[in-house]
Amino acid sequence: MTRASDNGRVPERSRTTRRLAADEEYVLGSELELNLPPGHEPELEPILDPDAPVMVIDDSPSMRKIVRYKLQRVGISVVAFPNGLSALHALYTRQVAPPRVLLLDIVLPDINGYDLARDLRKNPGFAQTQIIMLSGMGGIVNHLKAHMVGARGYIEKPFASDDLVKRVCEALGLLNVTEW
């Protein structure tokens, strides 16, 4: 049971993830060690389909819900994570398969989306994963950075849900998608 603090407000839950140090490196494709204290593993959202072809990593709960809803509405399974470490943990503990399409926010609480994309591109296990950056950061520089780290596309927030569905369907190679 959550108790209110002295000021009457319910305290926020503490985060169980941590930032990777600048000199810290993890080896993709091997067992990922998070080095978190026992009982402080990253929180996972319920996984509906461990073989979902689409993964979304975004720290905004509403954005994850919108993306999941819009894609599931056209029959595309989605698994979503609030941060990069939770997603990596699920991938390397084999709770989910490598996605065919990764919708990746740039500004995340634990690891930069560009860095995560760059590291995934170095791993042969993710060679077939289509990365689409999904971010509120516009401008040509951000689009170029996304391209340089191996992203296939860039969708700026806010976006039209029809555009999102179309881009994901194209990346999955789905044909004859007439309704979004």
C-alpha positions, -999 to 999 in steps of 0.1 A, spaced: 0 0 0 13 35 -9 12 60 18 10 98 14 40 118 26 37 146 51 26 171 24 -3 148 15 11 138 -19 19 102 -28 56 98 -33 69 88 -68 83 54 -71 121 53 -74 137 43 -106 154 9 -107 175 15 -138 208 33 -140 228 51 -167 256 34 -183 289 51 -175 307 67 -205 335 42 -203 312 12 -196 306 -11 -225 282 -40 -229 286 -68 -254 255 -72 -275 246 -107 -284 259 -121 -251 242 -123 -217 237 -87 -206 247 -80 -170 229 -50 -156 249 -51 -123 219 -39 -103 213 -48 -67 193 -80 -62 156 -73 -64 161 -41 -85 157 -56 -120 142 -33 -146 104 -32 -146 89 -48 -176 55 -40 -191 33 -70 -196 45 -89 -227 16 -100 -249 36 -117 -276 73 -125 -271 77 -129 -309 61 -95 -317 75 -81 -349 75 -46 -336 92 -32 -305 87 4 -292 111 19 -267 98 52 -255 97 67 -220 62 82 -225 35 58 -213 9 76 -236 32 73 -266 37 35 -260 -1 31 -256 -9 50 -288 17 31 -309 6 -2 -295 -31 5 -301 -27 18 -336 -5 -11 -347 -25 -38 -330 -57 -24 -346 -43 -35 -380 -31 -68 -366 5 -61 -358 18 -74 -325 38 -49 -304 60 -52 -274 68 -19 -256 94 -8 -231 99 24 -211 136 25 -215 166 9 -232 179 -12 -204 145 -29 -199 144 -37 -236 180 -50 -236 173 -71 -205 143 -87 -222 162 -93 -254 192 -109 -238 173 -130 -213 153 -142 -243 120 -129 -230 114 -114 -265 129 -121 -299 148 -95 -318 121 -74 -335 117 -69 -372 110 -32 -366 122 -11 -337 105 23 -330 131 41 -309 129 74 -290 160 94 -289 158 109 -254 155 80 -230 161 80 -192 190 55 -193 207 54 -227 206 77 -257 186 63 -286 214 71 -310 238 51 -289 214 22 -286 208 21 -323 245 23 -331 253 -6 -307 224 -27 -321 238 -22 -356 271 -36 -345 255 -69 -336 248 -94 -364 217 -106 -345 200 -73 -353 211 -69 -389 176 -75 -402 159 -51 -376 146 -20 -392 152 9 -368 128 39 -371 136 68 -348 105 82 -331 112 116 -316 100 151 -308 135 164 -319 132 177 -355 157 192 -378 181 180 -404 209 173 -380 188 148 -360 177 131 -392 213 128 -403 224 115 -370 197 88 -372 208 78 -407 245 77 -395 236 52 -367 218 29 -390 181 40 -387 160 33 -417 136 62 -410 127 91 -387 92 100 -375 88 133 -358 63 137 -329 36 146 -330 27 124 -360 -3 113 -378 -11 77 -368 -18 68 -404 18 78 -412 31 56 -384 11 26 -395 21 31 -431 59 33 -423 58 3 -400 38 -18 -427 64 -7 -453 93 -18 -431 76 -51 -424 70 -57 -461 32 -59 -457 13 -53 -489 -23 -43 -495 -28 -25 -462 -58 -5 -470 -72 6 -436 -53 23 -408 
